[in-house]
Amino acid sequence: MARILVERRLRDVGTRLKRLREELVVTDEQLLQLADEADDARIRSLVSETPTSARELSEASGHADAMRRHRQAVVDEIARLEQAQDELLDRFQAGRA
């Protein structure tokens, strides 16, 4: 692969990694909030034992689970991009020798 292309792909991967890491920070904050809300809904559901509280628990738990899945997808994408970055850096270094 031409050196220019490797450099361009390295920049692109670096930019995407930066954005994903920032997204991960936001996702972690949101997940913490959603998990707290699900815990609160769980307690309310245990105390009140009403259909409304059970529905609120289900919704809150669903939101927290969805955010966990999103977080895992972001973490997986970061790992994939880091691997790609390592491979590109190896190609870049091989081109310098």
A tleap script that builds the chain and sets N, CA, C and O, in Angstrom:
source leaprc.protein.ff14SB
mol = sequence {
  NMET ALA ARG ILE LEU VAL GLU ARG ARG LEU
  ARG ASP VAL GLY THR ARG LEU LYS ARG LEU
  ARG GLU GLU LEU VAL VAL THR ASP GLU GLN
  LEU LEU GLN LEU ALA ASP GLU ALA ASP ASP
  ALA ARG ILE ARG SER LEU VAL SER GLU THR
  PRO THR SER ALA ARG GLU LEU SER GLU ALA
  SER GLY HIE ALA ASP ALA MET ARG ARG HIE
  ARG GLN ALA VAL VAL ASP GLU ILE ALA ARG
  LEU GLU GLN ALA GLN ASP GLU LEU LEU ASP
  ARG PHE GLN ALA GLY ARG CALA
}
set mol.1.N position { 0.865 -1.175 0.000 }
set mol.1.CA position { 0.000 0.000 0.000 }
set mol.1.C position { 0.905 1.230 0.000 }
set mol.1.O position { 1.901 1.283 0.722 }
set mol.2.N position { 0.552 2.192 -0.801 }
set mol.2.CA position { 1.363 3.395 -0.911 }
set mol.2.C position { 1.412 4.114 0.433 }
set mol.2.O position { 0.441 4.144 1.190 }
set mol.3.N position { 2.566 4.685 0.694 }
set mol.3.CA position { 2.797 5.376 1.969 }
set mol.3.C position { 1.756 6.472 2.234 }
set mol.3.O position { 1.300 6.638 3.365 }
set mol.4.N position { 1.389 7.205 1.203 }
set mol.4.CA position { 0.394 8.282 1.345 }
set mol.4.C position { -0.950 7.697 1.793 }
set mol.4.O position { -1.620 8.251 2.664 }
set mol.5.N position { -1.327 6.578 1.186 }
set mol.5.CA position { -2.594 5.946 1.556 }
set mol.5.C position { -2.567 5.455 2.998 }
set mol.5.O position { -3.557 5.576 3.721 }
set mol.6.N position { -1.434 4.904 3.410 }
set mol.6.CA position { -1.301 4.433 4.791 }
set mol.6.C position { -1.421 5.607 5.757 }
set mol.6.O position { -2.094 5.511 6.783 }
set mol.7.N position { -0.770 6.704 5.421 }
set mol.7.CA position { -0.858 7.897 6.276 }
set mol.7.C position { -2.298 8.397 6.369 }
set mol.7.O position { -2.772 8.743 7.451 }
set mol.8.N position { -2.989 8.433 5.234 }
set mol.8.CA position { -4.374 8.902 5.219 }
set mol.8.C position { -5.261 7.976 6.057 }
set mol.8.O position { -6.091 8.439 6.840 }
set mol.9.N position { -5.078 6.681 5.885 }
set mol.9.CA position { -5.886 5.737 6.667 }
set mol.9.C position { -5.558 5.839 8.150 }
set mol.9.O position { -6.448 5.716 8.991 }
set mol.10.N position { -4.299 6.061 8.477 }
set mol.10.CA position { -3.930 6.244 9.894 }
set mol.10.C position { -4.618 7.471 10.485 }
set mol.10.O position { -5.118 7.425 11.609 }
set mol.11.N position { -4.643 8.555 9.736 }
set mol.11.CA position { -5.344 9.758 10.210 }
set mol.11.C position { -6.832 9.491 10.392 }
set mol.11.O position { -7.428 9.883 11.396 }
set mol.12.N position { -7.421 8.821 9.412 }
set mol.12.CA position { -8.853 8.507 9.493 }
set mol.12.C position { -9.164 7.625 10.704 }
set mol.12.O position { -10.115 7.878 11.444 }
set mol.13.N position { -8.358 6.602 10.887 }
set mol.13.CA position { -8.567 5.702 12.029 }
set mol.13.C position { -8.372 6.462 13.335 }
set mol.13.O position { -9.137 6.280 14.283 }
set mol.14.N position { -7.358 7.305 13.386 }
set mol.14.CA position { -7.110 8.095 14.595 }
set mol.14.C position { -8.280 9.016 14.922 }
set mol.14.O position { -8.660 9.161 16.084 }
set mol.15.N position { -8.843 9.632 13.897 }
set mol.15.CA position { -9.998 10.516 14.088 }
set mol.15.C position { -11.200 9.726 14.588 }
set mol.15.O position { -11.890 10.158 15.511 }
set mol.16.N position { -11.451 8.572 13.982 }
set mol.16.CA position { -12.577 7.743 14.402 }
set mol.16.C position { -12.383 7.231 15.823 }
set mol.16.O position { -13.338 7.162 16.597 }
set mol.17.N position { -11.147 6.872 16.169 }
set mol.17.CA position { -10.869 6.418 17.541 }
set mol.17.C position { -11.132 7.524 18.556 }
set mol.17.O position { -11.701 7.286 19.622 }
set mol.18.N position { -10.716 8.720 18.210 }
set mol.18.CA position { -10.936 9.843 19.125 }
set mol.18.C position { -12.432 10.051 19.359 }
set mol.18.O position { -12.871 10.223 20.496 }
set mol.19.N position { -13.206 10.036 18.283 }
set mol.19.CA position { -14.660 10.223 18.407 }
set mol.19.C position { -15.301 9.106 19.223 }
set mol.19.O position { -16.163 9.355 20.065 }
set mol.20.N position { -14.872 7.873 18.964 }
set mol.20.CA position { -15.446 6.744 19.695 }
set mol.20.C position { -15.082 6.780 21.175 }
set mol.20.O position { -15.901 6.426 22.023 }
set mol.21.N position { -13.881 7.200 21.485 }
set mol.21.CA position { -13.489 7.301 22.899 }
set mol.21.C position { -14.301 8.380 23.606 }
set mol.21.O position { -14.687 8.220 24.763 }
set mol.22.N position { -14.556 9.479 22.902 }
set mol.22.CA position { -15.414 10.519 23.469 }
set mol.22.C position { -16.838 9.995 23.650 }
set mol.22.O position { -17.484 10.263 24.663 }
set mol.23.N position { -17.313 9.257 22.670 }
set mol.23.CA position { -18.653 8.670 22.769 }
set mol.23.C position { -18.733 7.675 23.929 }
set mol.23.O position { -19.760 7.577 24.601 }
set mol.24.N position { -17.652 6.947 24.155 }
set mol.24.CA position { -17.632 5.990 25.254 }
set mol.24.C position { -17.768 6.690 26.600 }
set mol.24.O position { -18.458 6.190 27.488 }
set mol.25.N position { -17.124 7.833 26.761 }
set mol.25.CA position { -17.246 8.598 28.004 }
set mol.25.C position { -18.699 9.012 28.225 }
set mol.25.O position { -19.236 8.859 29.322 }
set mol.26.N position { -19.327 9.533 27.178 }
set mol.26.CA position { -20.730 9.953 27.282 }
set mol.26.C position { -21.622 8.735 27.550 }
set mol.26.O position { -22.530 8.794 28.379 }
set mol.27.N position { -21.360 7.655 26.856 }
set mol.27.CA position { -22.148 6.432 27.032 }
set mol.27.C position { -22.036 5.915 28.457 }
set mol.27.O position { -23.033 5.495 29.043 }
set mol.28.N position { -20.832 5.942 29.020 }
set mol.28.CA position { -20.651 5.494 30.403 }
set mol.28.C position { -21.471 6.349 31.370 }
set mol.28.O position { -22.082 5.829 32.304 }
set mol.29.N position { -21.479 7.650 31.142 }
set mol.29.CA position { -22.267 8.544 32.004 }
set mol.29.C position { -23.758 8.246 31.871 }
set mol.29.O position { -24.479 8.190 32.867 }
set mol.30.N position { -24.207 8.057 30.646 }
set mol.30.CA position { -25.620 7.762 30.427 }
set mol.30.C position { -25.996 6.410 31.014 }
set mol.30.O position { -27.070 6.256 31.596 }
set mol.31.N position { -25.114 5.435 30.860 }
set mol.31.CA position { -25.388 4.112 31.405 }
set mol.31.C position { -25.504 4.155 32.920 }
set mol.31.O position { -26.376 3.508 33.499 }
set mol.32.N position { -24.638 4.906 33.552 }
set mol.32.CA position { -24.704 5.044 35.003 }
set mol.32.C position { -26.059 5.618 35.417 }
set mol.32.O position { -26.684 5.129 36.357 }
set mol.33.N position { -26.501 6.645 34.720 }
set mol.33.CA position { -27.793 7.266 35.021 }
set mol.33.C position { -28.939 6.279 34.787 }
set mol.33.O position { -29.833 6.154 35.625 }
set mol.34.N position { -28.914 5.590 33.669 }
set mol.34.CA position { -29.988 4.647 33.360 }
set mol.34.C position { -30.006 3.468 34.327 }
set mol.34.O position { -31.076 2.994 34.710 }
set mol.35.N position { -28.839 2.999 34.717 }
set mol.35.CA position { -28.769 1.900 35.684 }
set mol.35.C position { -29.321 2.343 37.035 }
set mol.35.O position { -30.017 1.579 37.704 }
set mol.36.N position { -29.013 3.574 37.437 }
set mol.36.CA position { -29.567 4.108 38.689 }
set mol.36.C position { -31.086 4.201 38.612 }
set mol.36.O position { -31.785 3.859 39.565 }
set mol.37.N position { -31.589 4.664 37.476 }
set mol.37.CA position { -33.039 4.765 37.302 }
set mol.37.C position { -33.691 3.383 37.344 }
set mol.37.O position { -34.768 3.222 37.917 }
set mol.38.N position { -33.044 2.395 36.744 }
set mol.38.CA position { -33.579 1.029 36.771 }
set mol.38.C position { -33.576 0.483 38.196 }
set mol.38.O position { -34.521 -0.194 38.602 }
set mol.39.N position { -32.527 0.770 38.952 }
set mol.39.CA position { -32.481 0.334 40.357 }
set mol.39.C position { -33.594 0.996 41.166 }
set mol.39.O position { -34.256 0.340 41.971 }
set mol.40.N position { -33.797 2.286 40.953 }
set mol.40.CA position { -34.885 2.989 41.650 }
set mol.40.C position { -36.245 2.399 41.278 }
set mol.40.O position { -37.107 2.210 42.137 }
set mol.41.N position { -36.426 2.112 39.993 }
set mol.41.CA position { -37.695 1.534 39.544 }
set mol.41.C position { -37.898 0.141 40.139 }
set mol.41.O position { -39.023 -0.246 40.455 }
set mol.42.N position { -36.820 -0.599 40.287 }
set mol.42.CA position { -36.897 -1.937 40.887 }
set mol.42.C position { -37.371 -1.835 42.339 }
set mol.42.O position { -38.221 -2.608 42.781 }
set mol.43.N position { -36.821 -0.890 43.058 }
set mol.43.CA position { -37.222 -0.705 44.458 }
set mol.43.C position { -38.679 -0.260 44.535 }
set mol.43.O position { -39.448 -0.776 45.346 }
set mol.44.N position { -39.055 0.694 43.691 }
set mol.44.CA position { -40.451 1.150 43.680 }
set mol.44.C position { -41.399 0.010 43.329 }
set mol.44.O position { -42.488 -0.092 43.893 }
set mol.45.N position { -40.990 -0.840 42.406 }
set mol.45.CA position { -41.819 -1.961 42.002 }
set mol.45.C position { -41.992 -2.960 43.146 }
set mol.45.O position { -43.078 -3.503 43.344 }
set mol.46.N position { -40.925 -3.195 43.887 }
set mol.46.CA position { -41.013 -4.106 45.030 }
set mol.46.C position { -41.910 -3.556 46.124 }
set mol.46.O position { -42.659 -4.299 46.757 }
set mol.47.N position { -41.830 -2.255 46.341 }
set mol.47.CA position { -42.595 -1.628 47.420 }
set mol.47.C position { -44.071 -1.500 47.048 }
set mol.47.O position { -44.944 -1.825 47.853 }
set mol.48.N position { -44.351 -1.030 45.839 }
set mol.48.CA position { -45.745 -0.733 45.492 }
set mol.48.C position { -46.493 -1.924 44.885 }
set mol.48.O position { -47.702 -2.056 45.075 }
set mol.49.N position { -45.790 -2.779 44.164 }
set mol.49.CA position { -46.383 -3.956 43.533 }
set mol.49.C position { -47.611 -3.620 42.684 }
set mol.49.O position { -48.626 -4.313 42.744 }
set mol.50.N position { -47.503 -2.547 41.893 }
set mol.50.CA position { -48.597 -2.160 41.000 }
set mol.50.C position { -48.193 -2.436 39.560 }
set mol.50.O position { -47.004 -2.517 39.252 }
set mol.51.N position { -49.174 -2.579 38.677 }
set mol.51.CA position { -48.842 -2.780 37.263 }
set mol.51.C position { -48.048 -1.605 36.683 }
set mol.51.O position { -47.174 -1.795 35.836 }
set mol.52.N position { -48.356 -0.408 37.140 }
set mol.52.CA position { -47.636 0.769 36.650 }
set mol.52.C position { -46.160 0.705 37.036 }
set mol.52.O position { -45.286 0.982 36.215 }
set mol.53.N position { -45.889 0.342 38.276 }
set mol.53.CA position { -44.491 0.267 38.713 }
set mol.53.C position { -43.762 -0.868 38.004 }
set mol.53.O position { -42.574 -0.752 37.704 }
set mol.54.N position { -44.465 -1.958 37.737 }
set mol.54.CA position { -43.849 -3.069 37.004 }
set mol.54.C position { -43.505 -2.641 35.576 }
set mol.54.O position { -42.448 -2.997 35.056 }
set mol.55.N position { -44.404 -1.874 34.942 }
set mol.55.CA position { -44.156 -1.380 33.584 }
set mol.55.C position { -42.969 -0.406 33.583 }
set mol.55.O position { -42.114 -0.459 32.698 }
set mol.56.N position { -42.927 0.476 34.578 }
set mol.56.CA position { -41.806 1.419 34.685 }
set mol.56.C position { -40.492 0.674 34.873 }
set mol.56.O position { -39.472 1.061 34.303 }
set mol.57.N position { -40.510 -0.382 35.659 }
set mol.57.CA position { -39.302 -1.191 35.850 }
set mol.57.C position { -38.873 -1.825 34.532 }
set mol.57.O position { -37.693 -1.825 34.181 }
set mol.58.N position { -39.841 -2.359 33.818 }
set mol.58.CA position { -39.529 -2.991 32.540 }
set mol.58.C position { -38.919 -1.994 31.561 }
set mol.58.O position { -37.936 -2.298 30.886 }
set mol.59.N position { -39.505 -0.811 31.489 }
set mol.59.CA position { -38.980 0.220 30.583 }
set mol.59.C position { -37.591 0.684 31.004 }
set mol.59.O position { -36.693 0.807 30.170 }
set mol.60.N position { -37.419 0.936 32.277 }
set mol.60.CA position { -36.114 1.414 32.767 }
set mol.60.C position { -35.038 0.350 32.554 }
set mol.60.O position { -33.919 0.665 32.150 }
set mol.61.N position { -35.377 -0.892 32.823 }
set mol.61.CA position { -34.413 -1.976 32.614 }
set mol.61.C position { -34.079 -2.131 31.136 }
set mol.61.O position { -32.931 -2.379 30.767 }
set mol.62.N position { -35.101 -1.980 30.299 }
set mol.62.CA position { -34.868 -2.077 28.855 }
set mol.62.C position { -33.944 -0.987 28.345 }
set mol.62.O position { -33.078 -1.243 27.509 }
set mol.63.N position { -34.128 0.233 28.848 }
set mol.63.CA position { -33.250 1.338 28.440 }
set mol.63.C position { -31.810 1.084 28.894 }
set mol.63.O position { -30.862 1.310 28.142 }
set mol.64.N position { -31.664 0.617 30.122 }
set mol.64.CA position { -30.313 0.336 30.642 }
set mol.64.C position { -29.656 -0.791 29.844 }
set mol.64.O position { -28.470 -0.714 29.524 }
set mol.65.N position { -30.423 -1.837 29.521 }
set mol.65.CA position { -29.872 -2.947 28.729 }
set mol.65.C position { -29.466 -2.491 27.329 }
set mol.65.O position { -28.428 -2.902 26.810 }
set mol.66.N position { -30.288 -1.644 26.727 }
set mol.66.CA position { -29.955 -1.123 25.401 }
set mol.66.C position { -28.671 -0.299 25.450 }
set mol.66.O position { -27.838 -0.387 24.547 }
set mol.67.N position { -28.512 0.494 26.495 }
set mol.67.CA position { -27.294 1.302 26.626 }
set mol.67.C position { -26.084 0.399 26.868 }
set mol.67.O position { -24.991 0.695 26.386 }
set mol.68.N position { -26.263 -0.691 27.605 }
set mol.68.CA position { -25.154 -1.637 27.800 }
set mol.68.C position { -24.723 -2.252 26.469 }
set mol.68.O position { -23.532 -2.390 26.192 }
set mol.69.N position { -25.705 -2.615 25.658 }
set mol.69.CA position { -25.383 -3.176 24.339 }
set mol.69.C position { -24.675 -2.139 23.463 }
set mol.69.O position { -23.715 -2.460 22.763 }
set mol.70.N position { -25.154 -0.903 23.507 }
set mol.70.CA position { -24.510 0.163 22.740 }
set mol.70.C position { -23.072 0.373 23.213 }
set mol.70.O position { -22.154 0.526 22.406 }
set mol.71.N position { -22.896 0.378 24.525 }
set mol.71.CA position { -21.552 0.555 25.073 }
set mol.71.C position { -20.624 -0.557 24.585 }
set mol.71.O position { -19.485 -0.305 24.192 }
set mol.72.N position { -21.129 -1.786 24.619 }
set mol.72.CA position { -20.301 -2.910 24.172 }
set mol.72.C position { -19.958 -2.777 22.697 }
set mol.72.O position { -18.839 -3.093 22.295 }
set mol.73.N position { -20.895 -2.319 21.890 }
set mol.73.CA position { -20.623 -2.111 20.465 }
set mol.73.C position { -19.535 -1.058 20.271 }
set mol.73.O position { -18.671 -1.209 19.408 }
set mol.74.N position { -19.574 0.001 21.065 }
set mol.74.CA position { -18.541 1.048 20.977 }
set mol.74.C position { -17.188 0.476 21.389 }
set mol.74.O position { -16.181 0.725 20.725 }
set mol.75.N position { -17.159 -0.281 22.471 }
set mol.75.CA position { -15.907 -0.892 22.940 }
set mol.75.C position { -15.361 -1.840 21.876 }
set mol.75.O position { -14.159 -1.844 21.608 }
set mol.76.N position { -16.235 -2.644 21.267 }
set mol.76.CA position { -15.795 -3.572 20.218 }
set mol.76.C position { -15.239 -2.820 19.011 }
set mol.76.O position { -14.233 -3.231 18.432 }
set mol.77.N position { -15.885 -1.728 18.635 }
set mol.77.CA position { -15.416 -0.941 17.493 }
set mol.77.C position { -14.068 -0.283 17.807 }
set mol.77.O position { -13.199 -0.204 16.938 }
set mol.78.N position { -13.895 0.180 19.025 }
set mol.78.CA position { -12.595 0.745 19.428 }
set mol.78.C position { -11.509 -0.318 19.307 }
set mol.78.O position { -10.429 -0.049 18.781 }
set mol.79.N position { -11.791 -1.516 19.790 }
set mol.79.CA position { -10.803 -2.601 19.717 }
set mol.79.C position { -10.470 -2.932 18.264 }
set mol.79.O position { -9.310 -3.155 17.917 }
set mol.80.N position { -11.504 -2.961 17.420 }
set mol.80.CA position { -11.276 -3.255 16.000 }
set mol.80.C position { -10.415 -2.181 15.344 }
set mol.80.O position { -9.501 -2.490 14.580 }
set mol.81.N position { -10.713 -0.918 15.647 }
set mol.81.CA position { -9.939 0.175 15.065 }
set mol.81.C position { -8.514 0.215 15.608 }
set mol.81.O position { -7.583 0.547 14.874 }
set mol.82.N position { -8.335 -0.118 16.875 }
set mol.82.CA position { -6.977 -0.164 17.425 }
set mol.82.C position { -6.158 -1.245 16.727 }
set mol.82.O position { -4.973 -1.051 16.455 }
set mol.83.N position { -6.786 -2.380 16.439 }
set mol.83.CA position { -6.099 -3.448 15.706 }
set mol.83.C position { -5.738 -2.976 14.300 }
set mol.83.O position { -4.628 -3.217 13.825 }
set mol.84.N position { -6.668 -2.312 13.645 }
set mol.84.CA position { -6.399 -1.785 12.302 }
set mol.84.C position { -5.273 -0.756 12.346 }
set mol.84.O position { -4.410 -0.724 11.468 }
set mol.85.N position { -5.294 0.084 13.380 }
set mol.85.CA position { -4.245 1.090 13.538 }
set mol.85.C position { -2.880 0.423 13.719 }
set mol.85.O position { -1.893 0.864 13.131 }
set mol.86.N position { -2.821 -0.620 14.518 }
set mol.86.CA position { -1.563 -1.344 14.714 }
set mol.86.C position { -1.050 -1.922 13.397 }
set mol.86.O position { 0.142 -1.851 13.099 }
set mol.87.N position { -1.967 -2.498 12.609 }
set mol.87.CA position { -1.568 -3.061 11.323 }
set mol.87.C position { -1.067 -1.973 10.372 }
set mol.87.O position { -0.086 -2.168 9.655 }
set mol.88.N position { -1.740 -0.844 10.374 }
set mol.88.CA position { -1.304 0.265 9.519 }
set mol.88.C position { 0.047 0.814 9.965 }
set mol.88.O position { 0.884 1.160 9.131 }
set mol.89.N position { 0.262 0.894 11.266 }
set mol.89.CA position { 1.552 1.360 11.768 }
set mol.89.C position { 2.664 0.385 11.386 }
set mol.89.O position { 3.778 0.803 11.071 }
set mol.90.N position { 2.363 -0.911 11.413 }
set mol.90.CA position { 3.358 -1.901 10.968 }
set mol.90.C position { 3.703 -1.695 9.498 }
set mol.90.O position { 4.871 -1.756 9.114 }
set mol.91.N position { 2.676 -1.450 8.672 }
set mol.91.CA position { 2.913 -1.200 7.249 }
set mol.91.C position { 3.721 0.084 7.059 }
set mol.91.O position { 4.629 0.148 6.230 }
set mol.92.N position { 3.375 1.088 7.836 }
set mol.92.CA position { 4.073 2.377 7.737 }
set mol.92.C position { 5.546 2.202 8.081 }
set mol.92.O position { 6.421 2.712 7.382 }
set mol.93.N position { 5.812 1.476 9.167 }
set mol.93.CA position { 7.208 1.245 9.585 }
set mol.93.C position { 7.943 0.389 8.575 }
set mol.93.O position { 9.128 0.611 8.326 }
set mol.94.N position { 7.261 -0.590 7.986 }
set mol.94.CA position { 7.903 -1.441 6.987 }
set mol.94.C position { 8.285 -0.634 5.745 }
set mol.94.O position { 9.287 -0.924 5.091 }
set mol.95.N position { 7.488 0.369 5.433 }
set mol.95.CA position { 7.776 1.212 4.286 }
set mol.95.C position { 8.963 2.125 4.510 }
set mol.95.O position { 9.559 2.607 3.547 }
set mol.96.N position { 9.325 2.376 5.777 }
set mol.96.CA position { 10.453 3.263 6.101 }
set mol.96.C position { 11.775 2.524 6.047 }
set mol.96.O position { 12.830 3.144 5.911 }
set mol.97.N position { 11.728 1.206 6.152 }
set mol.97.CA position { 12.983 0.428 6.220 }
set mol.97.C position { 13.656 0.320 4.892 }
set mol.97.O position { 14.714 -0.300 4.785 }
savepdb mol mol.pdb
quit
